[in-house]
């Protein structure tokens, strides 16, 4: 009898061992901050239930500090997650490591917005699926426009008609108010250059800041500061355009959907609206950035099939619907453009709709620094700051910026 009991216990132990061995764990690397709570919620709500029968466990391990640097180190050491965030602006550096699995034939890219797929595609290979994204829009303070008796910005605006509205607000309300907040940042000015027909890099990877299209857009953006119609955030003790709008003294700002939560928390009584980025009078087109982070798979993962399942769930219609309705981000599936949430009339939903539409309207390019990294934008930002502060003429600032760009790109 004792021998039979021992045999039974041994069989149970063996079965348990086999079951444990069959358990697969997929490790996800992503940002710290709020992301552990958000992704953890998605994992618990959607991923774990869907994969329970497959005996796939999923863990989220945020990378503290400089995400790109941390991920680079982990990939080199062979310790990165099976699935991880892949920022579009630094895509090329990671692709060059050979550590990112091309998703062609592995994951269907058809359901996602084309401009987002393009942000993660090099030489015909797609390396990530956008988990969410943002574009830019014009957010405006309705009370300021009402007081000035000026029509609100709208989706029919061109560069010149928006400038006229902003100028008229300034004329009507005087020195205590401004038409628009102008951050000296390529990330808030480059969309005008895209509309004008400028490309950040030529076929040899070089940048021409003296291209007439770039010069025209640069002059339009900095020209909005003329007669104090436009103001830099630092001039009114703010650090960004959203802060400007929140003061109630600035009629408009150019920001993405991230401004919604800020205004809700910091200016809850401000009544605001959103319009698309205005069209270039000359080309008749809009321009915009897509700011996006994708889900990518480690080419060295030993659990490719499981990693693909996790990625597919994290980008599924159910997850993206949840993300949208919770106001967490703008999801990347084309089909959500007609979602009921985006048809709501409250200010936040209207902003989400404009930001969603911005990804497919006009010339849309990813926020991207090229193969040499984030320092690429420094000459542009220096030129913007010099002109907006009145320290240099546009011609002199752009001439110096091109010289600095040439030096940088010849390294």
Secondary structure, 3 states (H helix, E strand, C coil): CHHHHHHHHHHHHHHHHHHHHHCEEEEEEEECCCHHHHHHHHHHHHHHHHHHHHCEEEEEEEECCCHHHHHHHHHHHCCCCCEEEEEHHHHHHHHHCCCECCCCCCCCCCCECHHHHHHCEECCEECCEEEEEECCEEEEEHHHHHHHCCCCCCCCCEHHHHHHHHHHHHHHHHHHCEEEECCCCHHHHHHHHHHHCCCCCCCCCCCCCCCHHHHHHHHHHHHCCHHHCEECHHHHCCCCHHHHHHCCCEEEEEECCHHHHHHHHHCCCCCEEEECCCECCCCCCCEEEEEEEEEEEECCCCCHHHHHHHHHHHCCHHHHHHHHHCCCCECCEHHHHHCHHHHCCCHHHHHHHHHHHHCCCCEEEECCCCCCCHHHHHHHHHHHHHHHCCCCCHHHHHHHHHHHHHHHHCC
